[in-house]
Amino acid sequence: MESADSGRFVRVVLPDEVVECLAALTTLARVWAERAPADPDALLTAEQLGELLQLSPRTLQDQAAAGVLPHHRFGRHYRFSRSDISAILRLSEQSAKPRRKRLNIA
């Protein structure tokens, strides 16, 4: 990396760990960009959303049909927008229950 300082260039040498992290982040960004829908307003199917969230598409469809998850319905097809996905993620964060402690009653 070089920077100009009043006409002079300074060479900065980064540690190998930083270079490896930057390379990994670049690869991750490239993969994410390839998987992202070309249209930001595109609707995802239950299968696509299930793959992203690592959930069963059937579970997503059942929860949407029960009114638990926000969605768009076209006939018998369920679709999920970006705002729906954000709401689902917020719901999942809220529903995380703290672990219960066991009380030993003597």
Backbone hydrogen bonds in HBPLUS format (Angstrom, degrees):
<---DONOR---> <-ACCEPTOR-->    atom                        ^
c    i                          cat <-CA-CA->   ^        H-A-AA   ^      H-
h    n   atom  resd res      DA  || num        DHA   H-A  angle D-A-AA Bond
n    s   type  num  typ     dist DA aas  dist angle  dist       angle   num
A0012-VAL N   A0001-MET O   3.01 MM  11  5.45 162.7  2.05 160.4 165.1     1
A0010-VAL N   A0003-SER O   3.24 MM   7  5.68 145.7  2.37 142.9 152.8     2
A0005-ASP N   A0008-ARG O   2.79 MM   3  5.12 154.6  1.85 148.0 156.5     3
A0008-ARG N   A0005-ASP O   3.08 MM   3  5.12 162.2  2.11 107.4 112.9     4
A0018-VAL N   A0015-PRO O   3.07 MM   3  5.44 123.4  2.40 106.7 119.9     5
A0019-VAL N   A0015-PRO O   3.15 MM   4  6.52 160.5  2.19 154.0 159.7     6
A0020-GLU N   A0016-ASP O   2.90 MM   4  6.12 159.7  1.94 152.6 158.0     7
A0021-CYS N   A0017-GLU O   2.97 MM   4  6.18 155.8  2.03 143.7 150.3     8
A0022-LEU N   A0018-VAL O   2.91 MM   4  6.14 160.6  1.95 151.6 156.7     9
A0023-ALA N   A0019-VAL O   2.95 MM   4  6.17 153.7  2.02 146.2 153.6    10
A0024-ALA N   A0020-GLU O   2.93 MM   4  6.17 156.0  1.99 147.4 154.0    11
A0025-LEU N   A0021-CYS O   2.89 MM   4  6.13 159.1  1.93 151.0 156.7    12
A0026-THR N   A0022-LEU O   2.93 MM   4  6.09 153.9  2.00 144.5 151.7    13
A0027-THR N   A0023-ALA O   2.99 MM   4  6.23 158.9  2.04 147.5 152.9    14
A0028-LEU N   A0024-ALA O   2.90 MM   4  6.12 161.7  1.94 149.9 155.2    15
A0029-ALA N   A0025-LEU O   2.88 MM   4  6.06 159.7  1.93 148.3 153.6    16
A0030-ARG N   A0026-THR O   2.98 MM   4  6.19 153.8  2.05 145.3 152.6    17
A0031-VAL N   A0027-THR O   2.95 MM   4  6.21 162.9  1.98 154.8 158.8    18
A0032-TRP N   A0028-LEU O   2.90 MM   4  6.06 164.3  1.93 151.4 156.2    19
A0033-ALA N   A0029-ALA O   2.93 MM   4  6.06 155.9  1.99 144.3 150.8    20
A0034-GLU N   A0030-ARG O   3.05 MM   4  6.29 147.3  2.16 143.6 152.2    21
A0035-ARG N   A0031-VAL O   3.07 MM   4  6.34 144.3  2.20 146.4 155.9    22
A0036-ALA N   A0032-TRP O   2.98 MM   4  6.07 135.6  2.18 146.2 157.6    23
A0042-ALA N   A0039-ASP O   2.97 MM   3  5.21 163.7  2.00 117.1 119.2    24
A0044-LEU N   A0080-PHE O   2.84 MM  36  5.05 173.6  1.84 144.3 142.9    25
A0080-PHE N   A0044-LEU O   2.85 MM  36  5.05 151.3  1.93 140.3 149.8    26
A0049-LEU N   A0045-THR O   2.95 MM   4  6.20 168.3  1.97 154.8 158.0    27
A0050-GLY N   A0046-ALA O   2.80 MM   4  5.78 150.9  1.89 138.8 147.9    28
A0051-GLU N   A0047-GLU O   3.02 MM   4  6.23 148.0  2.12 141.9 149.4    29
A0052-LEU N   A0048-GLN O   3.12 MM   4  6.45 155.8  2.18 145.4 151.6    30
A0053-LEU N   A0049-LEU O   2.87 MM   4  6.07 163.5  1.90 156.4 160.6    31
A0054-GLN N   A0050-GLY O   2.74 MM   4  5.32 113.7  2.18 133.9 148.0    32
A0055-LEU N   A0050-GLY O   2.88 MM   5  4.55 150.2  1.97 127.0 135.8    33
A0059-THR N   A0056-SER O   3.09 MM   3  5.19 120.1  2.47  98.3 112.5    34
A0060-LEU N   A0056-SER O   3.14 MM   4  6.54 159.3  2.19 152.4 157.5    35
A0061-GLN N   A0057-PRO O   2.91 MM   4  6.19 158.5  1.96 150.1 156.0    36
A0062-ASP N   A0058-ARG O   2.84 MM   4  6.05 161.7  1.88 150.8 155.9    37
A0063-GLN N   A0059-THR O   2.88 MM   4  6.05 164.0  1.91 153.0 157.2    38
A0064-ALA N   A0060-LEU O   2.92 MM   4  6.03 151.8  2.00 143.9 152.0    39
A0065-ALA N   A0061-GLN O   2.87 MM   4  6.05 160.2  1.91 149.3 154.8    40
A0066-ALA N   A0062-ASP O   3.00 MM   4  6.19 142.4  2.14 141.2 151.2    41
A0068-VAL N   A0063-GLN O   2.92 MM   5  5.27 142.8  2.06 169.9 163.7    42
A0069-LEU N   A0063-GLN O   3.40 MM   6  5.76 153.8  2.47 112.0 113.7    43
A0067-GLY N   A0064-ALA O   2.99 MM   3  5.09 153.3  2.06 102.9 111.4    44
A0072-HIS N   A0079-ARG O   2.82 MM   7  5.10 156.5  1.87 157.9 159.6    45
A0079-ARG N   A0072-HIS O   2.78 MM   7  5.10 160.4  1.82 158.8 161.7    46
A0074-PHE N   A0077-HIS O   2.85 MM   3  5.12 165.4  1.87 153.7 158.3    47
A0077-HIS N   A0074-PHE O   3.01 MM   3  5.12 163.4  2.03 121.9 125.3    48
A0085-ILE N   A0081-SER O   2.94 MM   4  6.27 156.5  2.00 150.5 156.6    49
A0086-SER N   A0082-ARG O   2.94 MM   4  6.23 157.4  1.99 149.6 155.6    50
A0087-ALA N   A0083-SER O   3.01 MM   4  6.19 156.5  2.07 143.0 149.1    51
A0088-ILE N   A0084-ASP O   2.86 MM   4  6.15 152.4  1.94 148.5 156.7    52
A0089-LEU N   A0085-ILE O   2.93 MM   4  6.18 158.1  1.97 150.5 155.9    53
A0090-ARG N   A0086-SER O   2.97 MM   4  6.25 154.2  2.04 145.5 152.7    54
A0091-LEU N   A0087-ALA O   2.86 MM   4  6.10 156.3  1.91 147.7 154.5    55
A0092-SER N   A0088-ILE O   2.91 MM   4  6.17 152.1  1.99 146.7 154.2    56
A0093-GLU N   A0089-LEU O   3.06 MM   4  6.32 145.8  2.18 142.6 151.2    57
A0094-GLN N   A0090-ARG O   3.02 MM   4  6.27 154.0  2.09 148.9 155.8    58
A0095-SER N   A0091-LEU O   2.94 MM   4  6.07 148.3  2.04 147.0 155.5    59
